[in-house]
Amino acid sequence: MRNYCELQASNTRGLLLLVTVFLLLTVAPVHADMVAVPAGKFMMGCSVNDSDCEKDEGPQGGTAVTVPEFKIDRNEVTVAEYAECLKAGKCNRPKDFARNKYCNFGNTERSIYPANCVDWSEAVAYCEWRGKRLPNEAEWEKAARAGSSSRYPWGQDVSCTNAILDDGKTLASAGDEPDGCGEDRSWPVGSRAANTLGLHDMHGNVGEWTSAWYAPNAVSDIYPAGNLAGPAAGKRRVVRGGSWDENKLNLRSSFRNVKPPVSGKSIYGSIGFRCAND
């Protein structure tokens, strides 16, 4: 009788182990390191004393937009994190290093680099696997500004001291190429100091997908009216933050880049993402 009970207990433990392994492979582990952004109003769009704003950034000085409390990832999603989703069968393999040298996936030396070369739907799938979502455009800008009203959260100018970009002068291993602060690629996430909310790389490194369809009047009319989801349909999605191969103006907190959600034959080597939730 004792041997029978021991056998049954052993079988039960074995079954529990198999179930546990299955869950680990198919259910996203708890994602650490999100930052809570408090609810409240902020001035979205064209910054104070910014003469470089484009029309779709709204009036100079910004437009008041109210955003409920939300949480956002401290860092951009990395290659290693995205690989976990691929292993679980919940994400598609993005364009990789074998296809283009600017894509980080597939390069064993870039596990802590941002997961780039991803289409919008691939970013959405990853965030959903984590039990999250992409940030809407107003959430993204509020987090990026971190209470600032200047062009960048640290002031009116940006250099490779603050962010990973093409500043037009910093040269390093890439010879006479200033992209990526002279490295001609993105960098490991968190390579520069965080903003006052504790968020890294909101400006530069890779631009970041938002949930929003692009509308030229979203900042001036749609978001201030309380519709933070934005247009219900469109042709291009909003990408924020600027990237390693973009100049200073594209890293301004209010700059709105746009891309088709499907890259097709293009390579989105300058686009990655981070996730948010309520």
C-alpha positions as CSV (number, residue, x, y, z in Angstrom):
1,M,0.0,0.0,0.0
2,R,2.8,2.3,0.9
3,N,4.6,1.7,-2.4
4,Y,1.3,2.4,-4.3
5,C,0.8,5.7,-2.4
6,E,4.4,6.7,-3.1
7,L,4.0,5.9,-6.8
8,Q,0.8,7.9,-6.9
9,A,2.5,10.9,-5.2
10,S,5.4,10.6,-7.6
11,N,3.1,10.6,-10.6
12,T,1.2,13.6,-9.2
13,R,4.5,15.5,-8.7
14,G,5.5,14.6,-12.3
15,L,2.2,15.9,-13.7
16,L,2.5,19.1,-11.7
17,L,6.0,19.6,-13.0
18,L,4.9,19.1,-16.6
19,V,2.0,21.6,-16.1
20,T,4.4,24.1,-14.6
21,V,6.8,23.8,-17.5
22,F,4.0,24.2,-19.9
23,L,2.8,27.4,-18.2
24,L,6.3,28.8,-18.1
25,L,6.6,28.3,-21.8
26,T,3.2,29.6,-22.8
27,V,2.4,32.3,-20.3
28,A,4.4,35.5,-20.0
29,P,6.4,35.8,-16.9
30,V,5.8,38.9,-14.7
31,H,7.5,41.8,-16.5
32,A,9.5,43.8,-13.9
33,D,10.3,47.4,-14.0
34,M,7.4,49.5,-15.0
35,V,7.0,53.1,-14.0
36,A,3.7,54.6,-12.8
37,V,2.8,58.0,-14.4
38,P,0.3,59.9,-12.3
39,A,-3.0,61.1,-13.7
40,G,-3.3,64.7,-14.7
41,K,-3.2,67.4,-17.3
42,F,-0.1,68.3,-19.3
43,M,0.7,70.6,-22.2
44,M,1.1,68.3,-25.2
45,G,2.7,69.3,-28.5
46,C,4.9,72.1,-29.5
47,S,7.1,73.1,-26.6
48,V,7.6,76.6,-25.2
49,N,10.0,78.7,-27.3
50,D,10.3,76.0,-30.0
51,S,10.4,77.6,-33.4
52,D,11.0,74.2,-35.2
53,C,7.6,72.7,-34.6
54,E,5.7,71.3,-37.6
55,K,2.0,72.1,-38.0
56,D,0.8,68.7,-36.7
57,E,2.5,69.4,-33.3
58,G,-0.1,72.1,-32.5
59,P,0.4,75.6,-31.3
60,Q,3.6,76.7,-29.6
61,G,3.4,76.3,-25.8
62,G,1.3,73.2,-26.2
63,T,-2.4,72.2,-25.8
64,A,-3.8,70.9,-22.5
65,V,-4.5,67.2,-22.5
66,T,-5.7,65.1,-19.5
67,V,-4.3,61.6,-19.2
68,P,-5.4,59.0,-16.6
69,E,-2.8,57.2,-14.5
70,F,-1.0,54.5,-16.4
71,K,2.2,52.5,-16.2
72,I,4.9,52.2,-18.8
73,D,8.1,50.1,-19.2
74,R,11.2,51.6,-17.9
75,N,13.2,50.4,-20.9
76,E,12.5,49.6,-24.5
77,V,11.7,45.9,-25.1
78,T,15.0,44.0,-25.7
79,V,15.9,41.3,-28.1
80,A,16.2,38.8,-25.2
81,E,12.7,39.7,-24.0
82,Y,11.2,39.4,-27.5
83,A,12.9,36.1,-27.9
84,E,10.9,34.7,-24.9
85,C,7.7,35.6,-26.7
86,L,8.9,33.9,-29.9
87,K,9.9,30.8,-27.9
88,A,6.4,30.7,-26.3
89,G,4.9,30.7,-29.8
90,K,3.1,34.0,-29.3
91,C,5.3,36.3,-31.5
92,N,6.5,36.1,-35.0
93,R,10.3,36.3,-35.8
94,P,11.0,39.9,-36.9
95,K,13.4,40.8,-39.7
96,D,16.8,39.9,-38.3
97,F,20.6,40.6,-38.5
98,A,21.1,38.0,-41.2
99,R,18.8,40.1,-43.4
100,N,20.1,43.6,-42.5
101,K,23.0,44.6,-40.2
102,Y,20.8,47.2,-38.5
103,C,18.4,44.6,-37.2
104,N,19.3,43.4,-33.7
105,F,17.4,40.1,-33.6
106,G,19.6,37.2,-34.4
107,N,22.9,38.8,-33.4
108,T,24.1,37.0,-30.3
109,E,26.0,40.0,-29.1
110,R,22.8,42.2,-29.0
111,S,20.6,40.5,-26.5
112,I,20.1,43.7,-24.4
113,Y,19.7,45.9,-27.5
114,P,16.2,47.1,-28.4
115,A,14.0,44.7,-30.4
116,N,13.8,46.6,-33.7
117,C,12.9,45.9,-37.3
118,V,9.4,45.0,-35.9
119,D,6.1,45.8,-37.6
120,W,3.4,47.4,-35.5
121,S,1.4,44.2,-35.2
122,E,4.5,42.4,-33.9
123,A,4.9,45.0,-31.2
124,V,1.2,44.7,-30.3
125,A,1.5,40.9,-30.1
126,Y,4.4,41.1,-27.7
127,C,2.7,43.6,-25.4
128,E,-0.5,41.5,-25.3
129,W,1.5,38.4,-24.4
130,R,2.8,40.4,-21.5
131,G,-0.7,41.3,-20.5
132,K,0.0,44.9,-21.6
133,R,-0.6,47.1,-24.7
134,L,1.2,49.8,-26.6
135,P,1.0,53.3,-25.1
136,N,-1.3,55.8,-26.8
137,E,0.3,58.9,-28.1
138,A,-0.6,61.2,-25.3
139,E,0.6,58.7,-22.7
140,W,3.9,58.4,-24.6
141,E,4.5,62.2,-24.6
142,K,3.5,62.7,-21.0
143,A,6.0,60.0,-20.0
144,A,8.7,61.4,-22.2
145,R,8.3,65.0,-21.0
146,A,8.4,63.9,-17.4
147,G,7.0,67.2,-16.3
148,S,9.1,69.4,-18.6
149,S,7.9,72.1,-21.0
150,S,11.2,72.4,-23.0
151,R,12.1,70.8,-26.3
152,Y,13.8,67.9,-24.5
153,P,13.2,66.9,-20.9
154,W,16.7,68.2,-19.9
155,G,16.5,71.5,-21.8
156,Q,16.5,73.1,-25.3
157,D,19.3,71.0,-26.9
158,V,20.4,67.4,-27.2
159,S,23.7,65.7,-27.7
160,C,25.2,62.2,-27.4
161,T,25.6,62.9,-23.7
162,N,21.8,62.7,-23.4
163,A,20.7,60.3,-26.0
164,I,21.7,58.0,-28.9
165,L,21.2,59.9,-32.1
166,D,22.9,61.4,-35.1
167,D,24.2,64.6,-33.7
168,G,26.2,65.4,-36.8
169,K,29.6,65.4,-35.1
170,T,30.2,62.5,-32.7
171,L,32.4,59.9,-34.4
172,A,33.5,56.5,-33.1
173,S,34.0,53.0,-34.5
174,A,31.9,53.7,-37.6
175,G,34.6,56.1,-39.0
176,D,33.1,59.3,-40.5
177,E,29.5,58.2,-39.8
178,P,27.8,60.0,-36.9
179,D,24.7,57.9,-36.8
180,G,24.2,56.2,-33.5
181,C,26.7,58.5,-31.8
182,G,29.4,57.2,-34.2
183,E,28.5,53.5,-33.9
184,D,26.0,53.4,-36.9
185,R,23.5,51.3,-34.9
186,S,21.3,51.3,-31.9
187,W,22.8,50.8,-28.4
188,P,22.0,48.6,-25.4
189,V,18.9,49.8,-23.7
190,G,19.5,52.2,-20.8
191,S,22.9,53.5,-22.2
192,R,22.0,57.0,-21.2
193,A,20.6,58.5,-18.0
194,A,16.9,58.1,-17.3
195,N,14.5,61.1,-17.2
196,T,13.0,62.3,-13.9
197,L,10.4,59.6,-14.0
198,G,13.1,56.9,-14.3
199,L,12.5,56.1,-18.0
200,H,15.4,55.4,-20.3
201,D,15.7,56.1,-24.0
202,M,12.4,57.9,-24.4
203,H,14.4,60.1,-26.7
204,G,16.7,58.4,-29.2
205,N,18.1,54.9,-29.5
206,V,15.0,53.6,-31.4
207,G,11.8,55.3,-32.2
208,E,8.8,53.7,-30.5
209,W,5.5,52.5,-31.9
210,T,2.4,54.0,-30.3
211,S,-1.2,52.6,-30.6
212,A,-2.3,55.6,-32.5
213,W,-3.3,56.0,-36.1
214,Y,-1.9,59.3,-37.4
215,A,-4.2,62.4,-37.8
216,P,-2.6,65.8,-38.4
217,N,-5.0,67.5,-35.9
218,A,-4.8,64.9,-33.1
219,V,-2.7,67.1,-30.8
220,S,-4.6,70.3,-31.4
221,D,-8.2,68.9,-31.5
222,I,-8.7,65.2,-30.9
223,Y,-6.7,64.5,-27.7
224,P,-7.7,67.7,-25.9
225,A,-11.4,66.7,-26.4
226,G,-10.7,63.6,-24.4
227,N,-10.4,61.0,-27.2
228,L,-7.0,59.6,-26.3
229,A,-7.5,56.6,-28.6
230,G,-7.4,58.9,-31.6
231,P,-8.7,58.0,-35.0
232,A,-10.4,54.7,-35.5
233,A,-8.6,54.0,-38.8
234,G,-5.8,55.3,-40.9
235,K,-2.9,54.4,-43.2
236,R,0.0,55.2,-40.9
237,R,0.8,54.7,-37.2
238,V,2.6,57.3,-35.0
239,V,6.2,56.6,-34.0
240,R,7.7,58.7,-31.2
241,G,11.0,59.6,-29.7
242,G,13.4,59.7,-32.6
243,S,16.2,57.2,-33.1
244,W,19.9,56.5,-33.5
245,D,19.9,57.5,-37.1
246,E,17.8,60.7,-36.8
247,N,18.9,64.3,-36.1
248,K,18.3,66.5,-33.1
249,L,14.9,67.9,-34.4
250,N,13.4,64.5,-34.6
251,L,14.2,63.8,-30.9
252,R,12.1,66.7,-29.7
253,S,9.4,65.6,-27.2
254,S,6.7,66.9,-29.6
255,F,8.0,65.5,-32.9
256,R,5.5,63.1,-34.5
257,N,7.0,60.5,-36.9
258,V,4.7,58.3,-38.9
259,K,5.1,54.9,-40.6
260,P,2.9,52.3,-42.3
261,P,2.2,49.6,-39.8
262,V,3.6,46.9,-42.2
263,S,7.2,47.4,-43.3
264,G,6.9,45.3,-46.4
265,K,10.3,45.4,-48.2
266,S,11.5,48.2,-46.0
267,I,13.7,47.7,-42.9
268,Y,12.5,49.5,-39.8
269,G,15.9,49.4,-38.2
270,S,15.2,52.6,-36.3
271,I,11.9,51.5,-34.8
272,G,11.3,49.5,-31.6
273,F,8.7,49.8,-28.8
274,R,7.9,49.6,-25.1
275,C,4.7,48.5,-23.5
276,A,2.2,50.2,-21.1
277,N,-0.9,49.2,-19.1
278,D,-3.5,50.8,-16.9
